[in-house]
Amino acid sequence: MSDQILITVQGVDKVGIVAGVTAVLAKYEVNIEDIKQTLMQGHFVMFMLCDIENSKYSFKEIKNAMSELGTDMGMEIWVQKREIFDNMHKI
């Protein structure tokens, strides 16, 4: 589980969001394990559970690449380690 990350993407819907995000993940050798997306009144939201175990890139490098992509696309992209996310949401 320590090699799993959660990625959240949100912003105004437009063509190419999923393609842009998945292209960067493929470049960084990140495996997508689960993906959910929705469109709410023109606002795009996507959640991804990914595995970085076989990536030669560090978590920080992947996070920085996704942040840069978010800036380029005009979207907000957050990347966090799953274990930290799970601990933040324990009751």
A tleap script that builds the chain and sets N, CA, C and O, in Angstrom:
source leaprc.protein.ff14SB
mol = sequence {
  NMET SER ASP GLN ILE LEU ILE THR VAL GLN
  GLY VAL ASP LYS VAL GLY ILE VAL ALA GLY
  VAL THR ALA VAL LEU ALA LYS TYR GLU VAL
  ASN ILE GLU ASP ILE LYS GLN THR LEU MET
  GLN GLY HIE PHE VAL MET PHE MET LEU CYS
  ASP ILE GLU ASN SER LYS TYR SER PHE LYS
  GLU ILE LYS ASN ALA MET SER GLU LEU GLY
  THR ASP MET GLY MET GLU ILE TRP VAL GLN
  LYS ARG GLU ILE PHE ASP ASN MET HIE LYS
  CILE
}
set mol.1.N position { 0.819 -1.198 0.000 }
set mol.1.CA position { 0.000 0.000 0.000 }
set mol.1.C position { 0.865 1.265 0.000 }
set mol.1.O position { 0.398 2.317 -0.435 }
set mol.2.N position { 2.099 1.188 0.472 }
set mol.2.CA position { 2.924 2.384 0.591 }
set mol.2.C position { 3.306 2.973 -0.763 }
set mol.2.O position { 3.742 4.122 -0.839 }
set mol.3.N position { 3.145 2.193 -1.833 }
set mol.3.CA position { 3.468 2.702 -3.158 }
set mol.3.C position { 2.250 3.226 -3.896 }
set mol.3.O position { 2.336 3.543 -5.083 }
set mol.4.N position { 1.120 3.321 -3.216 }
set mol.4.CA position { -0.087 3.845 -3.847 }
set mol.4.C position { -0.206 5.342 -3.602 }
set mol.4.O position { 0.118 5.851 -2.529 }
set mol.5.N position { -0.684 6.030 -4.640 }
set mol.5.CA position { -0.934 7.467 -4.524 }
set mol.5.C position { -2.348 7.765 -4.986 }
set mol.5.O position { -2.928 7.019 -5.775 }
set mol.6.N position { -2.894 8.856 -4.489 }
set mol.6.CA position { -4.192 9.356 -4.915 }
set mol.6.C position { -3.978 10.659 -5.663 }
set mol.6.O position { -3.246 11.540 -5.212 }
set mol.7.N position { -4.626 10.767 -6.809 }
set mol.7.CA position { -4.544 11.975 -7.620 }
set mol.7.C position { -5.942 12.518 -7.788 }
set mol.7.O position { -6.860 11.783 -8.151 }
set mol.8.N position { -6.113 13.805 -7.526 }
set mol.8.CA position { -7.390 14.482 -7.708 }
set mol.8.C position { -7.187 15.585 -8.735 }
set mol.8.O position { -6.253 16.380 -8.634 }
set mol.9.N position { -8.070 15.623 -9.718 }
set mol.9.CA position { -8.008 16.629 -10.781 }
set mol.9.C position { -9.346 17.343 -10.810 }
set mol.9.O position { -10.395 16.698 -10.800 }
set mol.10.N position { -9.323 18.678 -10.847 }
set mol.10.CA position { -10.585 19.398 -10.951 }
set mol.10.C position { -10.397 20.700 -11.712 }
set mol.10.O position { -9.318 21.294 -11.719 }
set mol.11.N position { -11.472 21.122 -12.347 }
set mol.11.CA position { -11.461 22.382 -13.077 }
set mol.11.C position { -12.588 22.420 -14.089 }
set mol.11.O position { -13.417 21.512 -14.154 }
set mol.12.N position { -12.608 23.467 -14.867 }
set mol.12.CA position { -13.632 23.615 -15.904 }
set mol.12.C position { -13.404 22.545 -16.964 }
set mol.12.O position { -12.279 22.331 -17.415 }
set mol.13.N position { -14.488 21.873 -17.357 }
set mol.13.CA position { -14.378 20.788 -18.331 }
set mol.13.C position { -13.919 21.304 -19.688 }
set mol.13.O position { -14.331 22.371 -20.142 }
set mol.14.N position { -13.057 20.518 -20.319 }
set mol.14.CA position { -12.591 20.807 -21.672 }
set mol.14.C position { -12.042 19.525 -22.283 }
set mol.14.O position { -11.798 18.552 -21.569 }
set mol.15.N position { -11.855 19.516 -23.545 }
set mol.15.CA position { -11.333 18.347 -24.251 }
set mol.15.C position { -9.883 18.092 -23.853 }
set mol.15.O position { -9.088 19.028 -23.764 }
set mol.16.N position { -9.541 16.837 -23.616 }
set mol.16.CA position { -8.157 16.448 -23.417 }
set mol.16.C position { -7.669 16.318 -21.993 }
set mol.16.O position { -6.482 16.070 -21.781 }
set mol.17.N position { -8.535 16.476 -21.007 }
set mol.17.CA position { -8.072 16.398 -19.614 }
set mol.17.C position { -7.551 15.004 -19.296 }
set mol.17.O position { -6.421 14.848 -18.833 }
set mol.18.N position { -8.370 13.996 -19.545 }
set mol.18.CA position { -7.964 12.627 -19.226 }
set mol.18.C position { -6.735 12.247 -20.043 }
set mol.18.O position { -5.807 11.637 -19.513 }
set mol.19.N position { -6.716 12.597 -21.311 }
set mol.19.CA position { -5.568 12.280 -22.169 }
set mol.19.C position { -4.290 12.929 -21.642 }
set mol.19.O position { -3.237 12.291 -21.615 }
set mol.20.N position { -4.372 14.173 -21.229 }
set mol.20.CA position { -3.198 14.877 -20.712 }
set mol.20.C position { -2.668 14.265 -19.429 }
set mol.20.O position { -1.462 14.080 -19.266 }
set mol.21.N position { -3.577 13.956 -18.526 }
set mol.21.CA position { -3.176 13.379 -17.237 }
set mol.21.C position { -2.582 11.987 -17.435 }
set mol.21.O position { -1.522 11.681 -16.890 }
set mol.22.N position { -3.257 11.149 -18.208 }
set mol.22.CA position { -2.768 9.783 -18.384 }
set mol.22.C position { -1.461 9.740 -19.178 }
set mol.22.O position { -0.648 8.841 -18.964 }
set mol.23.N position { -1.246 10.683 -20.079 }
set mol.23.CA position { 0.019 10.729 -20.824 }
set mol.23.C position { 1.191 10.997 -19.884 }
set mol.23.O position { 2.242 10.368 -20.008 }
set mol.24.N position { 1.019 11.918 -18.955 }
set mol.24.CA position { 2.090 12.211 -17.995 }
set mol.24.C position { 2.306 11.015 -17.071 }
set mol.24.O position { 3.447 10.673 -16.761 }
set mol.25.N position { 1.235 10.383 -16.634 }
set mol.25.CA position { 1.385 9.216 -15.772 }
set mol.25.C position { 2.123 8.093 -16.500 }
set mol.25.O position { 2.968 7.424 -15.906 }
set mol.26.N position { 1.815 7.883 -17.765 }
set mol.26.CA position { 2.511 6.851 -18.540 }
set mol.26.C position { 3.992 7.195 -18.678 }
set mol.26.O position { 4.850 6.322 -18.544 }
set mol.27.N position { 4.289 8.459 -18.943 }
set mol.27.CA position { 5.681 8.894 -19.075 }
set mol.27.C position { 6.467 8.609 -17.791 }
set mol.27.O position { 7.643 8.249 -17.844 }
set mol.28.N position { 5.819 8.771 -16.655 }
set mol.28.CA position { 6.464 8.556 -15.360 }
set mol.28.C position { 6.262 7.135 -14.825 }
set mol.28.O position { 6.536 6.858 -13.657 }
set mol.29.N position { 5.782 6.244 -15.686 }
set mol.29.CA position { 5.648 4.822 -15.366 }
set mol.29.C position { 4.752 4.565 -14.162 }
set mol.29.O position { 5.045 3.719 -13.318 }
set mol.30.N position { 3.652 5.315 -14.100 }
set mol.30.CA position { 2.681 5.179 -13.014 }
set mol.30.C position { 1.521 4.324 -13.519 }
set mol.30.O position { 0.969 4.580 -14.588 }
set mol.31.N position { 1.161 3.309 -12.741 }
set mol.31.CA position { 0.064 2.422 -13.112 }
set mol.31.C position { -1.245 2.924 -12.491 }
set mol.31.O position { -1.318 3.142 -11.282 }
set mol.32.N position { -2.261 3.103 -13.313 }
set mol.32.CA position { -3.584 3.519 -12.826 }
set mol.32.C position { -4.345 2.270 -12.408 }
set mol.32.O position { -4.572 1.376 -13.224 }
set mol.33.N position { -4.739 2.206 -11.143 }
set mol.33.CA position { -5.452 1.037 -10.631 }
set mol.33.C position { -6.961 1.253 -10.591 }
set mol.33.O position { -7.729 0.301 -10.732 }
set mol.34.N position { -7.380 2.480 -10.400 }
set mol.34.CA position { -8.810 2.792 -10.356 }
set mol.34.C position { -8.981 4.248 -10.740 }
set mol.34.O position { -8.134 5.086 -10.433 }
set mol.35.N position { -10.072 4.540 -11.408 }
set mol.35.CA position { -10.324 5.911 -11.849 }
set mol.35.C position { -11.826 6.179 -11.812 }
set mol.35.O position { -12.629 5.361 -12.261 }
set mol.36.N position { -12.181 7.314 -11.279 }
set mol.36.CA position { -13.573 7.768 -11.241 }
set mol.36.C position { -13.590 9.218 -11.700 }
set mol.36.O position { -12.738 10.017 -11.311 }
set mol.37.N position { -14.553 9.539 -12.516 }
set mol.37.CA position { -14.679 10.934 -12.940 }
set mol.37.C position { -16.140 11.298 -13.049 }
set mol.37.O position { -17.003 10.439 -13.230 }
set mol.38.N position { -16.401 12.570 -12.937 }
set mol.38.CA position { -17.761 13.058 -13.069 }
set mol.38.C position { -17.727 14.477 -13.603 }
set mol.38.O position { -16.709 15.165 -13.528 }
set mol.39.N position { -18.826 14.888 -14.128 }
set mol.39.CA position { -18.985 16.247 -14.629 }
set mol.39.C position { -20.200 16.845 -13.931 }
set mol.39.O position { -21.308 16.322 -14.038 }
set mol.40.N position { -19.982 17.947 -13.215 }
set mol.40.CA position { -21.067 18.592 -12.486 }
set mol.40.C position { -21.201 20.020 -12.972 }
set mol.40.O position { -20.383 20.877 -12.638 }
set mol.41.N position { -22.234 20.276 -13.763 }
set mol.41.CA position { -22.521 21.612 -14.285 }
set mol.41.C position { -21.282 22.253 -14.917 }
set mol.41.O position { -20.944 23.402 -14.633 }
set mol.42.N position { -20.622 21.488 -15.771 }
set mol.42.CA position { -19.464 22.005 -16.479 }
set mol.42.C position { -18.158 21.948 -15.702 }
set mol.42.O position { -17.123 22.403 -16.191 }
set mol.43.N position { -18.198 21.395 -14.500 }
set mol.43.CA position { -16.997 21.296 -13.661 }
set mol.43.C position { -16.550 19.840 -13.644 }
set mol.43.O position { -17.301 18.965 -13.213 }
set mol.44.N position { -15.335 19.576 -14.109 }
set mol.44.CA position { -14.773 18.238 -14.206 }
set mol.44.C position { -14.066 17.868 -12.916 }
set mol.44.O position { -13.298 18.662 -12.372 }
set mol.45.N position { -14.328 16.649 -12.418 }
set mol.45.CA position { -13.649 16.137 -11.234 }
set mol.45.C position { -13.242 14.692 -11.506 }
set mol.45.O position { -14.053 13.891 -11.971 }
set mol.46.N position { -11.981 14.361 -11.215 }
set mol.46.CA position { -11.497 12.998 -11.421 }
set mol.46.C position { -10.639 12.577 -10.227 }
set mol.46.O position { -9.816 13.345 -9.729 }
set mol.47.N position { -10.851 11.349 -9.786 }
set mol.47.CA position { -10.061 10.744 -8.713 }
set mol.47.C position { -9.376 9.516 -9.281 }
set mol.47.O position { -10.002 8.727 -9.988 }
set mol.48.N position { -8.101 9.348 -8.980 }
set mol.48.CA position { -7.352 8.205 -9.476 }
set mol.48.C position { -6.561 7.569 -8.340 }
set mol.48.O position { -5.930 8.263 -7.542 }
set mol.49.N position { -6.602 6.245 -8.277 }
set mol.49.CA position { -5.749 5.489 -7.374 }
set mol.49.C position { -4.661 4.878 -8.258 }
set mol.49.O position { -4.953 4.132 -9.192 }
set mol.50.N position { -3.426 5.199 -7.954 }
set mol.50.CA position { -2.310 4.775 -8.797 }
set mol.50.C position { -1.243 4.075 -7.982 }
set mol.50.O position { -1.161 4.233 -6.764 }
set mol.51.N position { -0.419 3.291 -8.684 }
set mol.51.CA position { 0.684 2.582 -8.056 }
set mol.51.C position { 1.992 3.062 -8.685 }
set mol.51.O position { 2.128 3.086 -9.908 }
set mol.52.N position { 2.952 3.442 -7.838 }
set mol.52.CA position { 4.243 3.935 -8.339 }
set mol.52.C position { 5.383 2.969 -8.010 }
set mol.52.O position { 6.555 3.326 -8.126 }
set mol.53.N position { 5.039 1.751 -7.600 }
set mol.53.CA position { 6.051 0.771 -7.188 }
set mol.53.C position { 7.082 0.507 -8.289 }
set mol.53.O position { 8.271 0.394 -7.991 }
set mol.54.N position { 6.665 0.407 -9.532 }
set mol.54.CA position { 7.572 0.070 -10.620 }
set mol.54.C position { 8.097 1.286 -11.379 }
set mol.54.O position { 8.751 1.143 -12.412 }
set mol.55.N position { 7.811 2.476 -10.870 }
set mol.55.CA position { 8.308 3.695 -11.509 }
set mol.55.C position { 9.744 3.967 -11.059 }
set mol.55.O position { 10.090 3.773 -9.894 }
set mol.56.N position { 10.559 4.413 -11.991 }
set mol.56.CA position { 11.931 4.781 -11.614 }
set mol.56.C position { 11.994 6.204 -11.071 }
set mol.56.O position { 13.064 6.686 -10.700 }
set mol.57.N position { 10.838 6.876 -11.027 }
set mol.57.CA position { 10.760 8.250 -10.549 }
set mol.57.C position { 10.282 8.277 -9.096 }
set mol.57.O position { 9.545 7.396 -8.654 }
set mol.58.N position { 10.707 9.287 -8.378 }
set mol.58.CA position { 10.294 9.432 -6.977 }
set mol.58.C position { 8.889 10.022 -6.896 }
set mol.58.O position { 8.372 10.590 -7.858 }
set mol.59.N position { 8.292 9.869 -5.724 }
set mol.59.CA position { 6.995 10.480 -5.472 }
set mol.59.C position { 7.057 11.983 -5.743 }
set mol.59.O position { 6.160 12.547 -6.369 }
set mol.60.N position { 8.109 12.615 -5.272 }
set mol.60.CA position { 8.255 14.064 -5.446 }
set mol.60.C position { 8.334 14.449 -6.922 }
set mol.60.O position { 7.727 15.438 -7.332 }
set mol.61.N position { 9.069 13.688 -7.719 }
set mol.61.CA position { 9.165 13.981 -9.155 }
set mol.61.C position { 7.808 13.841 -9.836 }
set mol.61.O position { 7.442 14.662 -10.677 }
set mol.62.N position { 7.067 12.804 -9.472 }
set mol.62.CA position { 5.735 12.593 -10.051 }
set mol.62.C position { 4.792 13.713 -9.625 }
set mol.62.O position { 4.049 14.255 -10.443 }
set mol.63.N position { 4.828 14.053 -8.353 }
set mol.63.CA position { 3.973 15.118 -7.832 }
set mol.63.C position { 4.279 16.448 -8.526 }
set mol.63.O position { 3.361 17.184 -8.887 }
set mol.64.N position { 5.552 16.755 -8.711 }
set mol.64.CA position { 5.937 18.001 -9.386 }
set mol.64.C position { 5.481 18.012 -10.841 }
set mol.64.O position { 5.019 19.037 -11.342 }
set mol.65.N position { 5.610 16.875 -11.519 }
set mol.65.CA position { 5.178 16.791 -12.922 }
set mol.65.C position { 3.671 17.001 -13.029 }
set mol.65.O position { 3.201 17.667 -13.951 }
set mol.66.N position { 2.921 16.442 -12.102 }
set mol.66.CA position { 1.462 16.605 -12.131 }
set mol.66.C position { 1.066 18.040 -11.791 }
set mol.66.O position { 0.117 18.575 -12.364 }
set mol.67.N position { 1.776 18.652 -10.878 }
set mol.67.CA position { 1.514 20.044 -10.530 }
set mol.67.C position { 1.769 20.950 -11.731 }
set mol.67.O position { 0.983 21.854 -12.014 }
set mol.68.N position { 2.867 20.704 -12.431 }
set mol.68.CA position { 3.187 21.486 -13.628 }
set mol.68.C position { 2.128 21.283 -14.703 }
set mol.68.O position { 1.734 22.234 -15.378 }
set mol.69.N position { 1.666 20.042 -14.864 }
set mol.69.CA position { 0.599 19.768 -15.829 }
set mol.69.C position { -0.658 20.540 -15.460 }
set mol.69.O position { -1.309 21.120 -16.329 }
set mol.70.N position { -1.002 20.553 -14.184 }
set mol.70.CA position { -2.185 21.287 -13.742 }
set mol.70.C position { -2.092 22.757 -14.101 }
set mol.70.O position { -3.068 23.349 -14.562 }
set mol.71.N position { -0.934 23.348 -13.895 }
set mol.71.CA position { -0.722 24.748 -14.257 }
set mol.71.C position { -0.889 24.939 -15.762 }
set mol.71.O position { -1.569 25.865 -16.203 }
set mol.72.N position { -0.270 24.066 -16.541 }
set mol.72.CA position { -0.350 24.164 -18.000 }
set mol.72.C position { -1.771 24.011 -18.517 }
set mol.72.O position { -2.153 24.662 -19.490 }
set mol.73.N position { -2.557 23.154 -17.874 }
set mol.73.CA position { -3.923 22.879 -18.332 }
set mol.73.C position { -4.966 23.798 -17.697 }
set mol.73.O position { -6.132 23.776 -18.089 }
set mol.74.N position { -4.554 24.598 -16.725 }
set mol.74.CA position { -5.517 25.433 -16.018 }
set mol.74.C position { -6.426 24.625 -15.106 }
set mol.74.O position { -7.584 24.979 -14.885 }
set mol.75.N position { -5.877 23.525 -14.577 }
set mol.75.CA position { -6.633 22.644 -13.686 }
set mol.75.C position { -5.922 22.596 -12.334 }
set mol.75.O position { -4.748 22.949 -12.225 }
set mol.76.N position { -6.643 22.157 -11.316 }
set mol.76.CA position { -6.027 21.910 -10.018 }
set mol.76.C position { -5.776 20.414 -9.917 }
set mol.76.O position { -6.697 19.615 -10.086 }
set mol.77.N position { -4.535 20.033 -9.642 }
set mol.77.CA position { -4.186 18.622 -9.505 }
set mol.77.C position { -3.453 18.443 -8.179 }
set mol.77.O position { -2.454 19.108 -7.906 }
set mol.78.N position { -3.975 17.524 -7.358 }
set mol.78.CA position { -3.346 17.198 -6.088 }
set mol.78.C position { -2.874 15.759 -6.133 }
set mol.78.O position { -3.569 14.886 -6.653 }
set mol.79.N position { -1.702 15.512 -5.592 }
set mol.79.CA position { -1.145 14.166 -5.503 }
set mol.79.C position { -0.746 13.935 -4.051 }
set mol.79.O position { -0.038 14.746 -3.455 }
set mol.80.N position { -1.205 12.826 -3.492 }
set mol.80.CA position { -0.837 12.508 -2.122 }
set mol.80.C position { -0.664 10.999 -1.959 }
set mol.80.O position { -1.266 10.207 -2.684 }
set mol.81.N position { 0.159 10.628 -1.008 }
set mol.81.CA position { 0.360 9.213 -0.725 }
set mol.81.C position { -0.901 8.651 -0.085 }
set mol.81.O position { -1.514 9.295 0.767 }
set mol.82.N position { -1.280 7.459 -0.495 }
set mol.82.CA position { -2.515 6.876 0.012 }
set mol.82.C position { -2.469 6.678 1.523 }
set mol.82.O position { -3.465 6.929 2.202 }
set mol.83.N position { -1.339 6.235 2.063 }
set mol.83.CA position { -1.276 5.977 3.494 }
set mol.83.C position { -1.496 7.261 4.303 }
set mol.83.O position { -2.099 7.212 5.374 }
set mol.84.N position { -1.027 8.379 3.819 }
set mol.84.CA position { -1.252 9.655 4.503 }
set mol.84.C position { -2.721 10.055 4.387 }
set mol.84.O position { -3.329 10.500 5.361 }
set mol.85.N position { -3.287 9.894 3.190 }
set mol.85.CA position { -4.710 10.183 2.978 }
set mol.85.C position { -5.570 9.343 3.921 }
set mol.85.O position { -6.472 9.864 4.576 }
set mol.86.N position { -5.285 8.040 3.987 }
set mol.86.CA position { -6.064 7.140 4.860 }
set mol.86.C position { -5.947 7.563 6.317 }
set mol.86.O position { -6.948 7.566 7.034 }
set mol.87.N position { -4.757 7.917 6.768 }
set mol.87.CA position { -4.580 8.320 8.163 }
set mol.87.C position { -5.280 9.640 8.469 }
set mol.87.O position { -5.760 9.842 9.585 }
set mol.88.N position { -5.341 10.535 7.496 }
set mol.88.CA position { -6.024 11.821 7.711 }
set mol.88.C position { -7.542 11.631 7.846 }
set mol.88.O position { -8.226 12.451 8.459 }
set mol.89.N position { -8.050 10.554 7.274 }
set mol.89.CA position { -9.503 10.358 7.249 }
set mol.89.C position { -9.998 9.249 8.169 }
set mol.89.O position { -11.125 8.775 8.027 }
set mol.90.N position { -9.155 8.838 9.109 }
set mol.90.CA position { -9.590 7.858 10.107 }
set mol.90.C position { -10.404 8.564 11.185 }
set mol.90.O position { -10.120 9.701 11.561 }
set mol.91.N position { -11.396 7.879 11.658 }
set mol.91.CA position { -12.244 8.454 12.704 }
set mol.91.C position { -11.729 8.027 14.056 }
set mol.91.O position { -12.299 8.401 15.081 }
savepdb mol mol.pdb
quit
